[in-house]
Structures are given as C-alpha cells and as structure tokens.
C-alpha cells in the first residue's frame, strides 16, 4: 500500500497532488471520528438493579468516569482497541474491548471474597486491602457462642489487644479494655470502655442489640482510625453493623440455645468437723456451744450456689424487594446466675425500613429498637464473703425456722449467708429505646449527602428492700429504696462523602457536622424505713414510719445537660492501587470542660504501601498480599463527665442530712465541687506501625502491629486539696500522663477449603505495658 501511494503522488502534477491530498484527508476524517467515539450504557448488578458509583475507566489510565445514580455512564475512547474496566466495591471487576459499539450495558457480579473483606470505618466503608490503620473485622460466623449478657462478649479472644473479662454474675457488665487503659478515672463508669457505633449511630448502647441480629463488628484500634470520632475515641471504637437481607431476598430465621452452668471449682474451706479437730490439735479453746457450735457441718457455698439454666430465643424476618428494605426481630434471654435468686431477663424488639426514590437518588430510612431488662440481684459482696468465713459449725436455721444469727459476732463473716440471700431483694428494671432516622441524597456522581438523627432514651428503675429479718438492717423494721432516672441522648449528624476516580488516582473526601446533647439524672430516689410488716416490700413507701428526718434520704444526683458540637473532615488518596495516604481532623467543643479549654483539635495522618502490586513482587508467586502501614493521630476522652465538671457547684455534701432551722426543715447546703476554668480534655496520641502479609492466595495470612499510646493531661477528679485555699476538699484537674506500649500478632490459616467445607484457624497474641509517667504538675504534687 505504501509503494502504491508513493508512485501515485510522484507521477501527478502539482494540481493533482493537492486534489489527492484533499481526497486522503476526506478519507481519514470518518476513520478518526470512528476511532474517538463515545460509548454509553448502564451498569447493573445480578438482580438488574442499577449500580451508582461504579468506576468506568480506560485500562491505559487516560480517562475515568463514574456511573450516575441510575447506573448510566458515558465515556470517550481513543480507538476500537481500547479496553474498558468496570470496578465497584464488593463486585468482580470486568474488562470489555471497546470495538466499534456505541452502546454497552454491563452486569457486575458479587465478589464473594471482597464482600467478606469490606470493613466499616468512621462514616464510610473500605476494602481490607485499602485500610491503612489498625482495624480488625469479625463476621457473624466467627462470633463466640454461649450465654452472653452483652454483645461485647462476642469478641472475647477474637481481637488482639482487646481484653474482655466477665464474671459468673449475669447482672455485671464485662470489663472491656482495648490496648490498655487511657485514664486513671474509675468514677461514673464507662471511662475505659471503647466507644460504640451501631448502624452509624454514635454512642448507641451495645445492650440494645441481640447477638443474633449482628452481621459484623469492626474494631478500630489506632488513632488514625478512631480520631474521626474525636473526644469519645481514646479507648478505641467498636462499629456494629446489623443484618440486612440481600436484594430480592426474603428470610425468616429462628434460633435458640440452652445452657447449663455451675461452679467448676469451689474454694476449699474447713468443714465443721475439720474446724473442731483443728482447734483440738492446736490446743485452742473450743467454740461456744450452742451459739457458735451446735454440732453442724454446714457447707455454706452449697447452700447459696446452684446449677443455673439459661435460654435464648431469636426470631427475625428480613426482606428486600425493588426499592424497599425491611425487617423485624424479637429476642428473649433468660440468664439465671449461679447464686440463688440472681437472674437477668431481657427482651429486645427491633424493626427497620428503608425506601429509595428517584432512581435510587434519595434514600429514607428509620430504625427502632427497644430493649427491656429485669435484673434480680442480692448483696453479692456480703454473700460471697460470708459464705467463705461464716462458721461451718452452726446450722442455717433456728428451731422455729428463722435464720440463725449472732449479731455480736465480729470478723470477716459475721452474717448468715443464707439469710443474706433470702432477706434482701434488689430489682432493677431498665428500658432502652433507640429511634434513628436517615436521609441520604446522591447529588451528583460520586457526591453523597447524609443526614441522620437519633434519640436514645434509657429509663432505669431500681428497687430494693431489706426486710425486718435482714442482718444488713437490724431493728430498722425494713428498709426500702426506690429510684427512677431517665437519660436522653440526642445526636444529629450531617456529612458529605465524595468519591472520584481519574486515571490511576482515587480520591475520597469526607466533611461533616455533629451535634450531641446528653441529659442525665432526670428523676429522683428515696430511701425510708420502719414498716409494720414485710408484706409489701418496696411498694407503697408512704406506709413507712421513720422515727426521725434522718431516716428519710433523697438521692443527691443533680440533673445534668451536656452538649458536644463537632466539625470533622477526612481525605483518602490512592494511586495505582499501590500508594495510600489519609489525613483527617476533628474539632470538638464540650460544655463539660473549662471556659478556657472548651474546644480541642484531633488530627491524624497515615501512609500505606501495597508492595504486592509492585513489579518486583511478580517474581514471588508465593506472596498474595504484602502491605506496610504507618499512622499517627490524636484522640480525646470526654467519657464519664457531666456538665458541672469544671464549675463551682453548691449542693448537699455527702453524708449530710436535713436539720431543723428555727422549726423549718432545711437541707445542708455547701460547696460540693470547685471551679477549674482550665480543665481540658485527656488527650491520647498514638503511633502505629503495621505490616500485613499473605501467602498462597491468602490461605496463610499474618498481621503485626506495634504501637505507642501516650495519654497526657490525665484528669484526677478526687484530687485532695486544702479547704483553706478551696471551698471544697477535692479538686478536678489535669495532673499527669501515662504510656501504653504494645505489640499485636494475628496469624490465620485455611488448611482445607472446598465448596462444602472450610476449616479456618486463627491465633492472636498481644502484649501491652502500661506505665504511669507522672501524677503531678507545678501546682499539684
């Protein structure tokens, strides 16, 4: 062809040459137009539902676009040989040769492995391969099984660095500590526990959920992952995602279990005969008879303990059809304790519905959960102590059937343990309700606006009665106590997510605003005594007959309203699926702290390098993953504070009571808290270095993290001070610092994997060293 064109052009005269050039240009114009064509189409999933946000790019990286909310796209190609790559989170990528077509519809199928590897992070999601921080994700199939009083126990032993300690008491919450404590405060409760986020609702109570309703739990450990939650994240963040039906699926599920528990090993103590023989062998004066020795051999542990039976039932219904997702569930738990008369009974109702409009551009959702718990308890500290130290040489009962007591006896166990169990009643009724609404709007391709609001109400009623035979209320004619308190937590969040891919670059942006108001101690409590009989227990307190004003006591729990206002932002960047970077900052303002330090800034930065995608790794086929991670960030701790933490408060000091003032009943009023305008956040700075590695298509994986977590401005809320300098004898101030250093190792293996059977084993190890660096300042030592 080239030879023919050359001969033709040489032989033609000048005018002919111009004519042939024009003809050649006219011939090439349609060819160029055909080469630079525009391809349009729609991307859908396996259910033929449009997929918004799908990245459509040329494989050479020159052009990339995203699909609109209706799944449509339009992209210009350079020629028929171009290859279009369609990729979306949780689906298998698809490559298609452009050719000469101008219309191309594509269906993306779910990638089972990637769906498993989707991790929920603060205000978004990411695949595990793109995570830079230290995050552990546990799926429902990996949860612990058994009698669980709170969903936090699902993670016991599953997450490196997360220590969960529980007792046999069904009414006692387990202790949950992540990477060591970040505070010295133990008052008010919850100050060392991670911050919980349930289906995007920050600060929701984990006790609202039934374990069977949980799909995944993601544990955010380092500051680069947690600091987006600011002052509530110093102890780590646990994000819970509940179960939803897949598109086109309707599911009805029932599950149940029963459990039996008893004391596996009792404390070895002397029997009655052994104690008598011991006294003889050591030539010690025998016990007084029959007061301290009536010839009995009483096993007090056996009398107060029992074999407990527990059961749990869960019924759920979920569905997803067209543009609607819906579901409801009910869960019932009865957990009897191993001590007589202790139990926990809980019933949880949950329902949700989500509706999408305008080709999935607008999503509206509402979620409602109610958890009602009844706890039956007794004075366990007294019972446990006395069952070990009370004399085994006396019987539980007198001849008339009453409990045998000797109130003149002193020592570690002076009270009849069986009497303590049956003559003292503690009942707590707790009702939690969470209502959450969601509005989500796809404004343009890649830009999503989310507005969420939640209201959580907790009503706690505590009732106790120490009857007329109780060794804890001798000669008081019965002591009754009732208190009722309501706590309300309101949260409003408005945030925008922007996700854009161009060439080999991917950029994700987040910006948001948060408003939170917590109202606590809205209620009252009263204690009274002197009842004619024990028939009514703690009911009808007006029938009490106290002999003095001091015998009627009201709780000293002032109502408190605390507000937290925040702005936050985050940027995540990825290049060529190899280089990862993330920065974020959050600004929190809390009414709990001094007027000079109401606001705090919590920045983070992190880098990642996916070496597995480098050219030099292609010669190492045994490696299926290799990633290096490094991050630094600062988070805060405002848990456990009320609105009065930094201001001068007058009230009734502890131990004070009413008195007659010129014939008028009056309260003692004095300063109960000193002012500290400089009180500020406890601040935790964390440095985290990590490596993730996988072998043989990730049949063998390992992760190693090393961290240094330093908390400064530790708060001591019972710091003793001089009453000559301050109005009250204790002071709340920032006085010190502490450091946690540790290493975490996680190994996972899949020895067998077939279509019908998978054997997966994992091992995790962690070591943490906690050190108090100092507990003094220039002013306080």
HUMOCOR-V965487 format. One record per residue. RES is the residue in three letters. PSI is psi as a letter, one per 30 degrees, with the letter a starting at -180 (999 if undefined). D_LAST is the distance of its C-alpha to the last C-alpha in Angstrom with 2 decimals. Layout:
BEGIN
{{RES PSI D_LAST} {RES PSI D_LAST}}
END
This chain:
BEGIN
{{UNK e 95.17} {UNK e 93.90} {UNK e 97.35} {UNK e 99.13} {UNK e 96.96} {UNK e 97.49} {UNK e 101.30} {UNK e 101.48} {UNK e 99.56} {UNK e 101.53} {UNK f 104.92} {UNK k 104.29} {UNK l 104.97} {UNK e 102.20} {UNK e 102.72} {UNK e 102.69} {UNK e 99.43} {UNK e 97.73} {UNK e 99.13} {UNK e 97.85} {UNK e 94.35} {UNK e 94.19} {UNK e 95.35} {UNK e 92.68} {UNK e 89.94} {UNK e 91.26} {UNK e 91.29} {UNK f 87.60} {UNK e 86.19} {UNK f 86.39} {UNK e 85.02} {UNK e 81.89} {UNK e 81.49} {UNK e 81.75} {UNK e 79.14} {UNK i 76.49} {UNK l 76.72} {UNK k 74.26} {UNK k 73.53} {UNK l 72.47} {UNK a 71.68} {UNK k 69.43} {UNK k 66.90} {UNK l 66.67} {UNK a 65.22} {UNK f 67.25} {UNK g 67.76} {UNK g 69.19} {UNK k 66.17} {UNK k 65.34} {UNK j 62.21} {UNK l 60.26} {UNK g 57.96} {UNK k 60.00} {UNK k 59.84} {UNK j 63.37} {UNK l 63.63} {UNK k 66.12} {UNK f 65.43} {UNK f 65.62} {UNK g 62.57} {UNK f 64.35} {UNK k 64.11} {UNK k 62.02} {UNK l 62.01} {UNK l 60.60} {UNK k 62.57} {UNK l 62.57} {UNK f 61.64} {UNK g 65.26} {UNK g 65.06} {UNK l 67.33} {UNK l 67.01} {UNK k 68.99} {UNK k 68.73} {UNK k 70.94} {UNK l 72.15} {UNK f 73.54} {UNK l 76.33} {UNK f 77.73} {UNK f 76.00} {UNK k 72.50} {UNK k 70.37} {UNK k 68.30} {UNK k 65.10} {UNK k 63.81} {UNK k 60.27} {UNK k 58.05} {UNK k 54.92} {UNK g 56.03} {UNK l 59.66} {UNK k 61.77} {UNK l 62.45} {UNK k 66.12} {UNK k 68.12} {UNK k 71.44} {UNK k 73.93} {UNK e 74.63} {UNK b 78.40} {UNK g 80.48} {UNK l 79.19} {UNK f 77.72} {UNK k 76.43} {UNK j 74.12} {UNK k 72.47} {UNK k 69.98} {UNK k 68.56} {UNK k 65.23} {UNK k 64.71} {UNK k 61.40} {UNK j 59.75} {UNK e 58.68} {UNK e 56.20} {UNK e 54.58} {UNK e 54.36} {UNK f 52.40} {UNK g 50.11} {UNK k 49.22} {UNK k 45.46} {UNK k 43.89} {UNK l 41.05} {UNK j 39.30} {UNK h 42.16} {UNK a 44.80} {UNK l 46.29} {UNK l 46.93} {UNK l 48.74} {UNK e 46.83} {UNK f 48.26} {UNK f 46.69} {UNK k 43.15} {UNK e 40.62} {UNK a 37.41} {UNK j 36.59} {UNK k 38.58} {UNK k 40.22} {UNK k 43.14} {UNK k 44.58} {UNK l 48.02} {UNK e 49.44} {UNK f 51.54} {UNK f 48.51} {UNK l 46.58} {UNK k 45.96} {UNK l 48.54} {UNK a 48.26} {UNK j 46.72} {UNK k 43.92} {UNK f 42.01} {UNK k 40.36} {UNK f 41.51} {UNK f 38.23} {UNK f 39.70} {UNK f 42.47} {UNK f 40.16} {UNK k 39.01} {UNK g 39.58} {UNK f 41.09} {UNK k 38.24} {UNK k 36.40} {UNK f 32.64} {UNK j 33.07} {UNK k 32.17} {UNK j 33.84} {UNK k 33.59} {UNK l 35.87} {UNK a 37.00} {UNK g 40.42} {UNK j 39.45} {UNK f 41.26} {UNK g 38.98} {UNK k 35.69} {UNK k 34.67} {UNK l 33.99} {UNK k 30.59} {UNK j 30.88} {UNK k 28.37} {UNK k 29.32} {UNK h 27.91} {UNK l 24.83} {UNK k 22.23} {UNK g 20.57} {UNK l 17.99} {UNK f 15.84} {UNK k 17.42} {UNK f 20.29} {UNK l 21.21} {UNK f 24.36} {UNK l 25.88} {UNK g 27.02} {UNK f 23.77} {UNK f 24.49} {UNK k 28.24} {UNK l 30.19} {UNK k 31.70} {UNK k 35.39} {UNK k 38.27} {UNK j 41.68} {UNK h 44.77} {UNK f 42.84} {UNK j 41.07} {UNK k 37.29} {UNK g 35.16} {UNK k 38.17} {UNK k 37.72} {UNK f 38.81} {UNK f 40.35} {UNK f 43.02} {UNK k 44.86} {UNK k 47.21} {UNK e 46.87} {UNK f 50.58} {UNK f 50.16} {UNK k 47.73} {UNK e 49.25} {UNK l 46.31} {UNK k 42.54} {UNK k 40.77} {UNK j 37.22} {UNK k 35.38} {UNK e 32.60} {UNK l 31.43} {UNK f 30.14} {UNK f 33.49} {UNK e 35.09} {UNK f 32.57} {UNK f 31.10} {UNK f 34.24} {UNK g 32.72} {UNK b 29.55} {UNK f 26.57} {UNK g 28.10} {UNK g 28.63} {UNK f 25.38} {UNK g 26.57} {UNK l 30.07} {UNK k 33.24} {UNK j 36.20} {UNK k 39.42} {UNK k 42.24} {UNK k 45.86} {UNK l 48.45} {UNK k 52.04} {UNK l 54.80} {UNK k 58.50} {UNK l 59.97} {UNK k 62.53} {UNK g 65.78} {UNK k 64.36} {UNK k 64.41} {UNK k 62.59} {UNK k 62.53} {UNK k 60.24} {UNK k 59.68} {UNK l 57.43} {UNK l 56.51} {UNK l 55.04} {UNK l 54.76} {UNK l 52.40} {UNK k 52.25} {UNK k 49.12} {UNK l 48.57} {UNK j 46.25} {UNK e 47.05} {UNK j 45.66} {UNK l 45.02} {UNK k 42.80} {UNK j 45.04} {UNK l 45.20} {UNK k 47.87} {UNK l 50.90} {UNK e 52.35} {UNK e 54.94} {UNK e 52.43} {UNK e 50.17} {UNK e 53.19} {UNK e 54.31} {UNK e 50.88} {UNK e 50.95} {UNK e 54.47} {UNK e 53.68} {UNK g 50.78} {UNK h 52.82} {UNK k 50.38} {UNK k 51.57} {UNK l 52.80} {UNK l 51.39} {UNK k 52.83} {UNK k 55.82} {UNK g 56.23} {UNK e 52.81} {UNK f 50.80} {UNK j 53.69} {UNK g 56.66} {UNK g 57.81} {UNK l 56.12} {UNK i 54.62} {UNK k 52.30} {UNK j 50.43} {UNK e 47.71} {UNK e 46.43} {UNK e 49.94} {UNK e 50.26} {UNK f 47.17} {UNK l 47.38} {UNK l 50.10} {UNK k 51.47} {UNK k 50.37} {UNK k 52.45} {UNK l 51.17} {UNK l 53.02} {UNK k 52.52} {UNK k 55.11} {UNK k 54.90} {UNK k 57.69} {UNK l 57.46} {UNK k 59.92} {UNK k 59.41} {UNK l 61.81} {UNK j 62.23} {UNK k 65.47} {UNK c 66.39} {UNK g 63.56} {UNK k 61.89} {UNK k 59.24} {UNK l 58.69} {UNK l 57.45} {UNK l 56.46} {UNK l 55.10} {UNK k 54.34} {UNK k 52.26} {UNK k 52.19} {UNK k 49.83} {UNK j 50.01} {UNK j 47.53} {UNK k 47.91} {UNK l 45.15} {UNK f 45.83} {UNK k 44.83} {UNK k 47.62} {UNK g 47.39} {UNK k 44.71} {UNK l 45.73} {UNK k 44.99} {UNK k 47.76} {UNK k 47.46} {UNK k 49.99} {UNK k 49.38} {UNK k 51.80} {UNK k 51.61} {UNK k 53.97} {UNK l 54.11} {UNK k 56.67} {UNK k 56.70} {UNK k 59.61} {UNK k 60.48} {UNK l 62.75} {UNK h 64.60} {UNK h 65.00} {UNK g 61.44} {UNK e 59.98} {UNK k 58.36} {UNK k 56.55} {UNK k 55.57} {UNK l 53.75} {UNK k 52.33} {UNK k 50.47} {UNK k 49.95} {UNK k 48.15} {UNK k 47.71} {UNK k 46.01} {UNK k 46.51} {UNK k 44.79} {UNK k 45.40} {UNK k 43.15} {UNK k 44.28} {UNK l 41.67} {UNK l 40.97} {UNK i 38.05} {UNK e 37.50} {UNK e 34.57} {UNK e 36.82} {UNK e 39.90} {UNK e 38.48} {UNK e 37.04} {UNK f 40.20} {UNK f 42.66} {UNK e 41.30} {UNK f 40.93} {UNK k 43.67} {UNK k 46.64} {UNK f 49.30} {UNK g 51.89} {UNK l 52.29} {UNK l 53.94} {UNK f 52.34} {UNK l 54.97} {UNK l 56.76} {UNK e 60.56} {UNK g 60.55} {UNK f 58.43} {UNK l 55.19} {UNK k 52.03} {UNK k 51.61} {UNK l 48.46} {UNK j 47.31} {UNK f 44.46} {UNK f 44.30} {UNK k 43.19} {UNK l 39.51} {UNK a 37.56} {UNK f 36.27} {UNK i 39.35} {UNK f 41.12} {UNK k 42.52} {UNK j 45.59} {UNK e 44.45} {UNK e 47.67} {UNK e 47.26} {UNK e 43.77} {UNK e 45.32} {UNK f 48.28} {UNK g 47.13} {UNK k 44.09} {UNK k 44.44} {UNK k 41.83} {UNK k 43.27} {UNK k 41.44} {UNK k 43.48} {UNK k 41.94} {UNK k 43.93} {UNK k 42.77} {UNK k 44.99} {UNK k 44.56} {UNK k 47.03} {UNK k 46.87} {UNK k 49.30} {UNK k 49.96} {UNK k 52.04} {UNK k 52.61} {UNK k 54.89} {UNK j 56.28} {UNK e 56.84} {UNK l 58.32} {UNK k 58.55} {UNK f 55.08} {UNK k 53.26} {UNK k 52.04} {UNK k 50.33} {UNK k 48.53} {UNK k 47.53} {UNK k 45.94} {UNK k 44.77} {UNK l 43.49} {UNK k 42.82} {UNK k 41.19} {UNK k 41.35} {UNK j 39.90} {UNK j 41.21} {UNK k 39.61} {UNK k 41.31} {UNK k 39.95} {UNK k 42.28} {UNK l 41.93} {UNK j 44.12} {UNK j 43.62} {UNK l 47.20} {UNK f 48.61} {UNK g 48.74} {UNK k 45.14} {UNK f 43.14} {UNK f 40.05} {UNK i 41.80} {UNK k 44.05} {UNK g 46.50} {UNK g 45.06} {UNK g 48.14} {UNK k 46.35} {UNK k 43.11} {UNK k 43.26} {UNK k 40.61} {UNK k 41.28} {UNK k 39.12} {UNK k 40.12} {UNK k 37.87} {UNK k 38.78} {UNK k 36.67} {UNK k 38.24} {UNK j 37.28} {UNK k 39.34} {UNK k 39.27} {UNK k 41.58} {UNK k 41.77} {UNK j 44.15} {UNK l 44.35} {UNK k 46.99} {UNK k 47.76} {UNK k 50.03} {UNK j 51.56} {UNK k 53.97} {UNK k 55.74} {UNK j 57.79} {UNK b 59.35} {UNK g 56.87} {UNK k 53.93} {UNK k 52.08} {UNK k 49.57} {UNK k 47.59} {UNK k 45.69} {UNK k 43.57} {UNK k 42.36} {UNK l 41.22} {UNK k 39.64} {UNK k 37.88} {UNK k 37.27} {UNK k 35.57} {UNK k 35.17} {UNK k 33.72} {UNK j 34.62} {UNK l 33.14} {UNK h 33.59} {UNK i 37.01} {UNK a 38.44} {UNK l 37.96} {UNK k 37.68} {UNK k 39.23} {UNK k 39.49} {UNK l 42.39} {UNK l 44.46} {UNK i 47.72} {UNK l 50.45} {UNK e 54.07} {UNK a 54.12} {UNK g 52.35} {UNK e 54.96} {UNK f 53.01} {UNK b 49.58} {UNK g 46.98} {UNK l 49.80} {UNK i 51.04} {UNK f 48.05} {UNK f 50.16} {UNK g 52.00} {UNK l 49.03} {UNK i 49.37} {UNK k 45.97} {UNK f 46.42} {UNK l 43.55} {UNK e 41.43} {UNK f 38.39} {UNK f 40.26} {UNK j 40.28} {UNK k 36.89} {UNK k 36.18} {UNK k 33.46} {UNK i 30.49} {UNK j 30.43} {UNK k 30.73} {UNK k 32.73} {UNK k 30.93} {UNK j 32.36} {UNK k 30.35} {UNK k 31.90} {UNK k 31.41} {UNK k 33.63} {UNK l 34.01} {UNK k 36.22} {UNK l 36.65} {UNK l 38.96} {UNK k 39.92} {UNK k 42.52} {UNK k 44.02} {UNK k 46.60} {UNK k 48.95} {UNK k 51.61} {UNK g 54.52} {UNK g 52.77} {UNK e 50.87} {UNK k 48.05} {UNK k 45.36} {UNK k 42.63} {UNK k 40.31} {UNK k 37.87} {UNK l 36.26} {UNK k 33.87} {UNK k 32.67} {UNK j 31.29} {UNK k 29.66} {UNK k 28.99} {UNK k 27.41} {UNK f 27.32} {UNK f 24.25} {UNK l 21.82} {UNK l 21.05} {UNK f 24.00} {UNK f 22.49} {UNK h 22.13} {UNK e 25.01} {UNK k 26.65} {UNK l 25.79} {UNK k 28.03} {UNK j 28.43} {UNK l 30.85} {UNK l 32.46} {UNK k 35.12} {UNK k 37.15} {UNK k 40.26} {UNK k 42.85} {UNK j 45.95} {UNK i 48.74} {UNK f 50.39} {UNK f 52.91} {UNK g 54.80} {UNK l 55.13} {UNK e 58.62} {UNK f 57.63} {UNK f 56.57} {UNK f 60.08} {UNK g 61.29} {UNK i 58.85} {UNK f 60.30} {UNK f 58.12} {UNK k 55.10} {UNK f 55.01} {UNK k 51.50} {UNK j 48.96} {UNK k 46.06} {UNK k 42.92} {UNK k 39.89} {UNK k 36.74} {UNK l 34.26} {UNK k 30.93} {UNK l 29.38} {UNK k 26.45} {UNK l 26.21} {UNK l 23.88} {UNK j 22.87} {UNK g 23.60} {UNK k 24.86} {UNK g 24.07} {UNK l 23.22} {UNK a 25.44} {UNK f 26.54} {UNK g 24.23} {UNK f 20.86} {UNK g 19.89} {UNK l 22.04} {UNK k 22.29} {UNK k 24.39} {UNK k 26.46} {UNK a 27.97} {UNK j 28.63} {UNK l 25.53} {UNK k 25.67} {UNK f 28.04} {UNK l 29.78} {UNK a 33.50} {UNK l 36.43} {UNK l 37.96} {UNK k 41.16} {UNK j 40.84} {UNK h 44.28} {UNK g 45.89} {UNK k 44.00} {UNK k 41.77} {UNK l 38.35} {UNK k 34.94} {UNK k 31.75} {UNK k 29.91} {UNK l 26.40} {UNK k 23.34} {UNK f 22.09} {UNK k 19.72} {UNK l 17.84} {UNK k 18.77} {UNK j 16.82} {UNK f 19.40} {UNK g 17.25} {UNK k 16.72} {UNK l 18.44} {UNK k 19.78} {UNK k 18.34} {UNK k 20.35} {UNK j 22.00} {UNK k 23.99} {UNK k 26.64} {UNK k 29.07} {UNK k 32.12} {UNK k 35.10} {UNK l 38.11} {UNK k 41.76} {UNK k 44.49} {UNK k 47.78} {UNK k 50.96} {UNK l 54.14} {UNK h 57.68} {UNK h 57.48} {UNK g 54.01} {UNK f 55.30} {UNK k 52.40} {UNK l 49.07} {UNK k 45.60} {UNK k 42.26} {UNK k 39.25} {UNK k 35.87} {UNK k 32.84} {UNK l 29.62} {UNK j 26.07} {UNK j 23.91} {UNK k 20.50} {UNK k 18.42} {UNK l 15.91} {UNK h 14.06} {UNK k 13.52} {UNK k 13.47} {UNK j 11.87} {UNK g 14.46} {UNK h 13.54} {UNK j 9.92} {UNK k 10.37} {UNK l 10.45} {UNK k 12.77} {UNK f 16.40} {UNK f 17.28} {UNK e 15.36} {UNK l 16.01} {UNK f 19.22} {UNK l 17.93} {UNK f 15.46} {UNK l 13.79} {UNK k 12.77} {UNK j 13.62} {UNK l 11.69} {UNK j 11.56} {UNK f 8.33} {UNK a 9.86} {UNK l 13.27} {UNK l 15.86} {UNK k 19.31} {UNK k 22.62} {UNK k 25.54} {UNK l 28.95} {UNK k 32.71} {UNK k 35.34} {UNK k 39.04} {UNK k 41.82} {UNK k 45.45} {UNK k 48.36} {UNK k 52.05} {UNK i 55.25} {UNK e 57.73} {UNK k 60.42} {UNK j 61.11} {UNK l 64.40} {UNK f 65.62} {UNK f 65.44} {UNK k 62.58} {UNK k 59.21} {UNK j 57.05} {UNK k 53.51} {UNK k 50.78} {UNK l 47.16} {UNK k 44.32} {UNK k 40.66} {UNK k 37.86} {UNK k 34.16} {UNK k 31.21} {UNK k 27.57} {UNK k 24.51} {UNK k 21.16} {UNK k 17.96} {UNK j 14.30} {UNK e 13.31} {UNK l 9.54} {UNK h 7.18} {UNK l 4.46} {UNK a 6.01} {UNK f 7.17} {UNK e 6.69} {UNK k 3.80} {UNK 999 0.00}}
END
